[in-house]
Amino acid sequence: MISQNSNYILGRYKIISSLSMVKPKKKVVKRSWKERLFSFPWHPFQKTKVVTYNVPDETVLKMDDKIICHPTIYEKILEIYNQNKEM
């Protein structure tokens, strides 16, 4: 597991991984009867709700000699680099 802000120098680029590189994703979920009847504010006829959660952003930001990305993309970059280095 990679820490929140990992740094690695790849050639002339410094790769920085950041957990803040996420994007929100929405999903519609059915509400249970218990939730519909006993929630506050009371909306028993509303059958669904929208749940928002964060997923890793696949974009890579390049600024001069720095590359900023999410840790999962960071691992993919290092894996591809190590495969090419062995060849």
N, C-alpha and C positions, 0 to 999 in steps of 0.2 A: 504494500500500500504506500502510496506517495503522500508526503505531507502536504499541507495546504499550499505552501509556496515553495516549490522545488526549482532549483536552477541547474542548468546543464549547459555546457559550452559545446556547440556542435559546429565544427569548422570555425567560421568567423561570426556565427550567430549565437546569442545567449538565449536559450529557451527558458521561459518562465511559465510555470503552471499555476493557475489560480482557480480556486473553487467558485469564485464569483462569476465565472464564464458559464452561465446557465441561461436557459430561456424557459418561460412559462408554457405549460401545456395544459389544456382544459379537457376534462372528461365528464360526460353526463352519467350520473349514477342514480339508480332508483332508490327512493327513500322507503324505509320499512314502515309498517303500520305504527309501530311504537314511536318511531321518530316523528311521524306525521301527527300523531295525537298528542304527544307530550313535549313537543318542542315550543320554545318561546322565541319570537312571536308565533302565535298559533296559525298555521296554514295547513289544515288537514287535506285540502284538495290539490295541493301541489305534489305531484307524483315523483318528480325528479329534482335533483340539485346538481349544480356544477362544482366539481372539485378541481382545484388548480394545484399542480405540482411542478417541480422544476426538473428539467432534463438537461444533460450536458449540451452545450452549444458546440456545433461542429466547425464554427468559423475560427480562423486563426488570424490574429492581428499581428502585422509586421510593422515595426517602427525602427527605422535605421538598422541597427545591428541586434535588435531584440525581437523575439517571437513570443507572443503571449497566447496561451491556449488552456483549455480545461485539462485536468490530470489524465482523463481517459484518452484524449487526443495526444497528450504528451507521451503516454506509454506507447501508442501506435507509432508515433514518429521515431522514438528510440528503437522500437522493434524493427522497423523498416531500415533504419540507419545501420543497426547491427547486422542485419541480413546482408545488406549491400557491402558492408565492411568485410565480411567473411569471404565474399566472392573475389 
